[in-house]
Amino acid sequence: MSALAILVNFLACCGIGWACYCRLVVIDDTIQPRVRWQFLAKFAGATVAGWVPLLWPQHIEWAILCLSGALFVSMLLGVARWRRGPPRDTKTIPGDLQP
């Protein structure tokens, strides 16, 4: 079970990382900085969570496996929103142009 759990965790973390990368590629200066930082944090967390069990002999806990799976599913559910670029609610809102 341990080897299977490590593999499932690694694949889920690879999927999270790929989804974050794809979203970071389409983010430009019109997107709120908070959105960029959210995807950078998810990418870093997925990288660490996916590689640590492979580099150091550790057991995967069920909590880590469930969190990786849940985050992967949530990234999959957001694919439709990001398919044609960043969603409208992630863009910065221009300020008032009063003198």
KEKOLZA-343243 format. One record per residue (C-alpha): residue number from 1; residue in three letters; x, y, z. Coordinates in steps of 0.001 Angstrom, whole numbers, plus 524288, in hexadecimal, padded with zeros to 5 digits. Each point is the difference from the previous one (the first is absolute). Layout:
BEGIN
<pt dodo="NUM" gumar="ALA" xx="X" yy="Y" zz="Z"/>
...
//
This chain:
BEGIN
<pt dodo="1" gumar="MET" xx="80000" yy="80000" zz="80000"/>
<pt dodo="2" gumar="SER" xx="80B17" yy="8094F" zz="802ED"/>
<pt dodo="3" gumar="ALA" xx="80589" yy="7FF99" zz="7F225"/>
<pt dodo="4" gumar="LEU" xx="7F272" yy="801D0" zz="7FA2B"/>
<pt dodo="5" gumar="ALA" xx="7FD36" yy="80B80" zz="80905"/>
<pt dodo="6" gumar="ILE" xx="80CF3" yy="80654" zz="7FC4B"/>
<pt dodo="7" gumar="LEU" xx="7FCE1" yy="7FE4E" zz="7F18D"/>
<pt dodo="8" gumar="VAL" xx="7F230" yy="80564" zz="80146"/>
<pt dodo="9" gumar="ASN" xx="80508" yy="80B91" zz="807DD"/>
<pt dodo="10" gumar="PHE" xx="80AC8" yy="802A8" zz="7F609"/>
<pt dodo="11" gumar="LEU" xx="7F672" yy="7FF98" zz="7F492"/>
<pt dodo="12" gumar="ALA" xx="7F646" yy="808D1" zz="806F5"/>
<pt dodo="13" gumar="CYS" xx="80AD1" yy="809AD" zz="80332"/>
<pt dodo="14" gumar="CYS" xx="804C8" yy="7FFA4" zz="7F1E2"/>
<pt dodo="15" gumar="GLY" xx="7F22C" yy="8032D" zz="7FB85"/>
<pt dodo="16" gumar="ILE" xx="7FF1F" yy="80B3F" zz="809AC"/>
<pt dodo="17" gumar="GLY" xx="80D27" yy="80532" zz="7FB96"/>
<pt dodo="18" gumar="TRP" xx="7FC4D" yy="7FF29" zz="7F1A6"/>
<pt dodo="19" gumar="ALA" xx="7F30C" yy="806F3" zz="8023A"/>
<pt dodo="20" gumar="CYS" xx="806D8" yy="80ABE" zz="807B3"/>
<pt dodo="21" gumar="TYR" xx="80A4C" yy="80178" zz="7F563"/>
<pt dodo="22" gumar="CYS" xx="7F5A8" yy="80121" zz="7F563"/>
<pt dodo="23" gumar="ARG" xx="7F8E1" yy="80A7F" zz="807B7"/>
<pt dodo="24" gumar="LEU" xx="80C6E" yy="8076B" zz="80339"/>
<pt dodo="25" gumar="VAL" xx="8037B" yy="80083" zz="7F18C"/>
<pt dodo="26" gumar="VAL" xx="7F3A4" yy="8078D" zz="7FC87"/>
<pt dodo="27" gumar="ILE" xx="80102" yy="8098B" zz="80B66"/>
<pt dodo="28" gumar="ASP" xx="8048B" yy="80D7B" zz="7FBE9"/>
<pt dodo="29" gumar="ASP" xx="8007D" yy="80D90" zz="80626"/>
<pt dodo="30" gumar="THR" xx="7F13E" yy="8018B" zz="7FFA0"/>
<pt dodo="31" gumar="ILE" xx="7FE38" yy="7F4F9" zz="809D7"/>
<pt dodo="32" gumar="GLN" xx="7FFCB" yy="80280" zz="80E97"/>
<pt dodo="33" gumar="PRO" xx="80D26" yy="7FCC5" zz="8064C"/>
<pt dodo="34" gumar="ARG" xx="7F8D0" yy="7F7F4" zz="80A52"/>
<pt dodo="35" gumar="VAL" xx="7FBBF" yy="7F653" zz="7F580"/>
<pt dodo="36" gumar="ARG" xx="80DFD" yy="7FE36" zz="7FB4B"/>
<pt dodo="37" gumar="TRP" xx="804CD" yy="7FDB4" zz="80DE7"/>
<pt dodo="38" gumar="GLN" xx="7F52D" yy="7F612" zz="80272"/>
<pt dodo="39" gumar="PHE" xx="80426" yy="7F7C7" zz="7F455"/>
<pt dodo="40" gumar="LEU" xx="80E70" yy="8016B" zz="8033B"/>
<pt dodo="41" gumar="ALA" xx="7FD44" yy="7FB22" zz="80DD5"/>
<pt dodo="42" gumar="LYS" xx="7F80A" yy="7F48A" zz="7FAED"/>
<pt dodo="43" gumar="PHE" xx="80AB2" yy="7FCA5" zz="7F644"/>
<pt dodo="44" gumar="ALA" xx="80A90" yy="80059" zz="80A7E"/>
<pt dodo="45" gumar="GLY" xx="7F7D1" yy="7F80B" zz="8097A"/>
<pt dodo="46" gumar="ALA" xx="7FCD1" yy="7F5C7" zz="7F5CB"/>
<pt dodo="47" gumar="THR" xx="80E54" yy="7FEF1" zz="7FC1F"/>
<pt dodo="48" gumar="VAL" xx="80451" yy="7FDCC" zz="80DFA"/>
<pt dodo="49" gumar="ALA" xx="7F4CB" yy="7F6CD" zz="80359"/>
<pt dodo="50" gumar="GLY" xx="8025E" yy="7F7F5" zz="7F3B2"/>
<pt dodo="51" gumar="TRP" xx="80EC1" yy="7FE8E" zz="800E0"/>
<pt dodo="52" gumar="VAL" xx="80297" yy="7FEBA" zz="80EA3"/>
<pt dodo="53" gumar="PRO" xx="7FB4E" yy="7F1D8" zz="8012F"/>
<pt dodo="54" gumar="LEU" xx="80831" yy="7FC3C" zz="7F433"/>
<pt dodo="55" gumar="LEU" xx="80C7E" yy="80698" zz="804A8"/>
<pt dodo="56" gumar="TRP" xx="7FF51" yy="7FC00" zz="80E43"/>
<pt dodo="57" gumar="PRO" xx="7FA70" yy="7F30A" zz="8048B"/>
<pt dodo="58" gumar="GLN" xx="7F339" yy="803FD" zz="80637"/>
<pt dodo="59" gumar="HIS" xx="7F266" yy="7FAA5" zz="800B4"/>
<pt dodo="60" gumar="ILE" xx="7F4F5" yy="80787" zz="7F9E7"/>
<pt dodo="61" gumar="GLU" xx="7F5BF" yy="80367" zz="809F9"/>
<pt dodo="62" gumar="TRP" xx="7F1C8" yy="7FF3C" zz="7FC3A"/>
<pt dodo="63" gumar="ALA" xx="7FE3A" yy="80E59" zz="80313"/>
<pt dodo="64" gumar="ILE" xx="80A6B" yy="8040C" zz="7F610"/>
<pt dodo="65" gumar="LEU" xx="7FA5A" yy="7F6DA" zz="7F5DA"/>
<pt dodo="66" gumar="CYS" xx="7F241" yy="8055B" zz="80236"/>
<pt dodo="67" gumar="LEU" xx="804B6" yy="80E20" zz="7FF6D"/>
<pt dodo="68" gumar="SER" xx="80798" yy="7FD8C" zz="7F379"/>
<pt dodo="69" gumar="GLY" xx="7F44F" yy="7F94B" zz="7F9E9"/>
<pt dodo="70" gumar="ALA" xx="7F68B" yy="80AA7" zz="8043B"/>
<pt dodo="71" gumar="LEU" xx="808A7" yy="80AD4" zz="7FABB"/>
<pt dodo="72" gumar="PHE" xx="801BA" yy="7F89C" zz="7F33D"/>
<pt dodo="73" gumar="VAL" xx="7F143" yy="7FE6F" zz="7FE93"/>
<pt dodo="74" gumar="SER" xx="7FDD4" yy="80E6E" zz="802FE"/>
<pt dodo="75" gumar="MET" xx="809FA" yy="803BE" zz="7F592"/>
<pt dodo="76" gumar="LEU" xx="7F90B" yy="7F70C" zz="7F64E"/>
<pt dodo="77" gumar="LEU" xx="7F2F2" yy="80646" zz="8031D"/>
<pt dodo="78" gumar="GLY" xx="805C1" yy="80D67" zz="7FD1A"/>
<pt dodo="79" gumar="VAL" xx="804CF" yy="7FC49" zz="7F276"/>
<pt dodo="80" gumar="ALA" xx="7F3A6" yy="804EA" zz="7F95B"/>
<pt dodo="81" gumar="ARG" xx="801B2" yy="80D8B" zz="8060F"/>
<pt dodo="82" gumar="TRP" xx="80E0C" yy="80134" zz="7FB4C"/>
<pt dodo="83" gumar="ARG" xx="7FE63" yy="7F999" zz="7F2A7"/>
<pt dodo="84" gumar="ARG" xx="7FF47" yy="80CCD" zz="7F869"/>
<pt dodo="85" gumar="GLY" xx="80933" yy="807C8" zz="808A7"/>
<pt dodo="86" gumar="PRO" xx="7FEE3" yy="805EB" zz="80D76"/>
<pt dodo="87" gumar="PRO" xx="7F22D" yy="8019A" zz="80534"/>
<pt dodo="88" gumar="ARG" xx="7FA7E" yy="80DA3" zz="800E0"/>
<pt dodo="89" gumar="ASP" xx="7FFD0" yy="80021" zz="80EDE"/>
<pt dodo="90" gumar="THR" xx="80EC9" yy="7FE3F" zz="80095"/>
<pt dodo="91" gumar="LYS" xx="802E0" yy="80C80" zz="7F890"/>
<pt dodo="92" gumar="THR" xx="80382" yy="80CA1" zz="806C4"/>
<pt dodo="93" gumar="ILE" xx="7F571" yy="80A36" zz="80059"/>
<pt dodo="94" gumar="PRO" xx="80437" yy="80D3B" zz="7FACE"/>
<pt dodo="95" gumar="GLY" xx="7FF60" yy="80AF7" zz="809FF"/>
<pt dodo="96" gumar="ASP" xx="7F891" yy="80CBC" zz="7FF1E"/>
<pt dodo="97" gumar="LEU" xx="8056A" yy="80993" zz="7F638"/>
<pt dodo="98" gumar="GLN" xx="7FC11" yy="80C15" zz="80791"/>
<pt dodo="99" gumar="PRO" xx="809DB" yy="80B25" zz="800C9"/>
//
